[in-house]
């Protein structure tokens, strides 16, 4: 199996005040890349890391599309750690809440009362890209972001912890989203992709929750990524085992987020990095 990966981590944002920056996203990207490089299929320069100013929307999407379009690659891993947010739905596929899940890139900036769609990666865009994947290609996605602030709990605001959610930039934008009651996530979009080409998606939390950026000793990570890597190094044998281990670790340490795994049933019964028959 020929494998390539794109690992993205964004702590700093060109147009956001420092109070809205994060601490553990670059570490997430570097740690995921280090884990993948230990695997034989990735060792020959197959892992690309984009950090902070390197991770504009144009650069991230171009790098991801290059991986997806590479006819010589049959295993693609895409990891993304940053703020999540929401933007107005423009194609009518969100009939209930009328908003799309979006992932903040380094160049995130305001346009009117909302975030500029040219500076966020929208879940619809990823779905369209993943639908072009050949049936022989395994795509695994790890998202350590959140797209809704509605699930914020007191534990998420303990000293050092910071939610990976950035609300719309204006009161009007926030009030519009607060009227909605059915947040959707990329996992909902992935379900619409035919089973033969459906990617495997690990997400840090439910669509109505927040993912935590937190200190572990003297170093920051996304709580989800930290425990995901711990589970992959441990005794977990299948993707379902990994999800269970990560969920237990998060709960034991007082994180309110519940990690998600969206994939066809057979994909859950084999290890991370493995194609199911």
C-alpha positions in Angstrom: 0.0 0.0 0.0 1.3 3.4 -1.0 0.3 6.0 1.6 0.5 9.8 1.9 -0.8 12.1 4.6 -1.6 15.8 5.1 -1.5 16.9 8.8 -2.7 20.5 9.5 -2.4 22.3 12.8 -3.4 26.0 13.3 -2.8 27.8 16.6 -2.4 31.3 15.3 -4.8 33.2 12.9 -3.9 36.2 10.8 -7.0 38.2 11.6 -8.0 37.0 15.1 -6.9 38.5 18.4 -4.4 36.5 20.3 -7.0 35.7 22.9 -8.7 33.6 20.3 -5.6 31.6 19.3 -5.1 28.0 20.4 -2.1 26.2 21.9 -2.2 22.5 20.9 -3.1 22.3 17.2 0.5 22.5 15.8 1.5 19.8 18.3 -1.4 17.7 17.1 -0.2 17.9 13.5 3.4 17.2 14.4 2.5 14.3 16.6 0.1 12.7 14.1 2.8 13.1 11.4 5.4 11.5 13.7 3.1 8.5 14.3 2.4 8.0 10.6 6.1 8.3 9.6 6.9 5.3 11.8 4.6 3.2 9.5 6.5 1.7 6.5 4.0 2.9 3.9 4.6 6.6 4.9 8.3 6.6 5.4 9.5 7.8 2.0 8.5 11.5 2.3 4.8 10.7 2.3 3.7 13.0 5.1 3.2 16.8 4.7 2.7 19.1 7.6 1.1 22.5 7.3 1.3 24.8 10.3 -0.1 28.2 11.1 0.8 30.6 8.3 1.3 27.7 5.9 -2.3 26.6 6.3 -4.4 29.1 4.4 -7.5 27.6 2.8 -6.0 27.7 -0.7 -2.9 25.9 0.4 -4.7 23.2 2.5 -7.3 22.4 -0.2 -4.6 22.3 -2.9 -2.5 19.9 -0.9 -5.5 17.7 -0.1 -6.7 17.6 -3.7 -3.2 16.7 -4.8 -3.3 13.7 -2.5 -6.8 12.7 -3.6 -5.9 13.0 -7.3 -2.6 11.0 -7.0 -3.2 7.8 -9.0 -0.3 6.1 -7.3 -1.7 6.5 -3.8 -4.1 4.0 -2.3 -4.1 5.3 1.3 -4.7 8.9 2.2 -4.8 10.3 5.8 -6.0 13.9 6.4 -5.7 15.3 9.9 -7.0 18.8 10.8 -6.7 20.6 14.2 -8.0 24.1 14.5 -11.1 26.1 15.4 -14.4 24.9 14.1 -17.3 27.2 13.3 -20.5 27.6 11.3 -21.4 29.5 8.2 -24.7 30.0 6.4 -25.8 27.2 4.2 -25.8 28.3 0.5 -26.9 25.2 -1.3 -30.1 24.2 0.6 -28.8 20.9 1.9 -29.2 21.9 5.6 -33.0 22.1 5.7 -33.3 22.3 9.5 -30.6 24.6 10.8 -29.5 26.3 7.5 -25.9 26.3 8.5 -22.8 24.4 7.4 -20.0 23.1 9.5 -16.7 24.9 8.7 -13.1 24.6 9.7 -11.0 27.7 10.3 -7.9 28.2 8.3 -5.0 30.6 9.1 -6.5 33.4 6.9 -9.9 33.2 8.6 -11.6 36.6 8.2 -14.9 38.3 8.4 -17.2 39.1 5.5 -20.3 40.9 6.5 -21.9 39.4 9.6 -20.3 35.9 9.0 -16.9 34.3 8.2 -15.7 34.6 4.7 -16.2 31.2 3.0 -12.9 31.8 1.1 -11.1 31.4 4.5 -12.9 28.3 5.9 -13.2 24.8 4.7 -16.9 23.9 4.5 -18.1 20.3 5.1 -19.8 20.3 1.7 -16.5 21.0 0.0 -14.8 18.0 1.7 -17.8 15.8 0.8 -17.5 16.7 -2.8 -13.8 16.1 -2.8 -14.1 12.7 -1.0 -16.7 11.6 -3.5 -14.1 11.6 -6.3 -11.9 9.0 -4.5 -11.5 5.7 -6.3 -12.9 2.5 -4.9 -9.4 1.2 -4.2 -8.3 4.1 -2.1 -8.6 4.2 1.7 -9.2 7.7 3.1 -8.9 8.3 6.8 -9.8 11.7 8.3 -9.1 12.9 11.8 -10.8 16.1 12.9 -9.9 17.7 16.2 -12.3 20.7 16.0 -15.9 21.5 16.9 -18.6 23.3 15.0 -21.0 24.3 17.8 -20.6 26.1 21.1 -24.0 25.0 22.4 -22.5 22.0 24.3 -20.1 24.1 26.3 -19.8 22.8 29.9 -18.0 24.3 33.0 -15.4 21.5 32.8 -14.5 22.8 29.3 -13.4 26.1 30.9 -11.1 24.7 33.6 -7.8 26.7 33.7 -5.7 25.9 30.7 -8.6 24.4 28.7 -9.9 26.2 25.7 -12.8 25.2 23.4 -11.9 24.8 19.7 -14.8 26.8 18.5 -14.9 30.3 17.1 -18.4 31.8 16.9 -19.6 34.0 14.0 -17.9 37.4 14.2 -21.0 39.5 14.8 -24.0 39.6 17.1 -26.4 39.2 14.2 -24.5 36.1 13.0 -24.5 34.6 16.5 -28.2 35.2 17.1 -29.1 33.5 13.8 -27.2 30.4 14.8 -28.6 30.4 18.4 -32.1 30.1 16.9 -31.1 26.8 15.3 -31.5 23.5 17.2 -30.1 20.7 15.0 -26.4 21.1 14.4 -24.8 18.9 11.8 -21.2 17.7 11.4 -19.0 16.3 8.7 -20.0 12.9 9.9 -23.5 13.6 8.6 -22.1 14.5 5.2 -19.9 11.4 5.1 -22.9 9.2 5.6 -24.2 10.4 2.2 -21.2 9.1 0.3 -21.7 5.6 -1.2 -20.3 2.8 1.0 -17.7 1.7 -1.5 -15.9 5.1 -1.4 -16.9 6.3 2.0 -13.9 7.6 4.1 -13.3 6.7 7.7 -13.8 9.7 9.9 -12.7 10.1 13.5 -14.2 13.3 15.0 -13.3 14.9 18.3 -16.9 15.3 19.5 -20.6 15.2 18.5 -21.8 18.1 16.4 -23.5 19.7 19.4 -20.3 19.6 21.5 -17.0 21.3 21.8 -13.5 19.8 21.5 -10.9 20.8 24.1 -7.5 22.3 23.6 -5.7 21.4 26.9 -2.4 21.0 28.7 -0.9 17.6 29.3 2.0 18.1 31.6 3.9 21.1 30.2 2.7 20.6 26.6 -0.6 21.3 24.9 -2.6 19.1 22.6 -6.2 18.6 21.5 -7.6 16.2 24.1 -9.0 14.0 21.4 -5.7 13.8 19.4 -3.7 13.1 22.6 -5.9 10.2 23.6 -6.2 8.9 20.0 -2.4 8.6 19.7 -2.3 7.0 23.1 -4.9 4.4 22.0 -3.1 3.7 18.8 0.1 3.0 20.8 -1.8 0.8 23.2 -3.6 -2.5 23.0 -6.6 -1.4 20.9 -6.9 -3.7 17.9 -9.7 -2.3 15.8 -11.0 1.2 15.0 -14.0 0.5 17.2 -11.6 -0.4 20.0 -9.7 2.8 19.5 -12.9 4.8 19.7 -13.9 3.1 22.9 -10.5 3.7 24.5 -10.4 7.4 23.5 -13.9 7.9 24.9 -13.0 6.3 28.2 -9.9 8.4 28.6 -11.8 11.6 27.8 -14.5 10.7 30.3 -12.1 9.6 33.0 -10.3 13.0 32.8 -13.4 15.1 32.9 -13.7 16.1 29.3 -17.4 16.3 28.2 -16.8 15.6 24.5 -17.8 12.3 23.1 -15.6 11.2 20.1 -17.2 9.9 17.0 -16.3 7.3 14.4 -18.2 7.4 11.1 -17.4 4.5 8.7 -19.0 1.5 7.1 -19.5 -1.3 9.6 -16.7 -3.5 8.3 -14.2 -0.6 8.6 -14.8 -0.5 12.3 -13.7 -4.1 12.8 -10.2 -3.7 11.5 -7.2 -1.6 12.7 -6.5 2.0 11.8 -4.7 2.2 8.5 -6.3 -1.0 7.2 -8.6 -1.5 4.3 -11.5 -3.8 4.9 -12.4 -6.6 2.4 
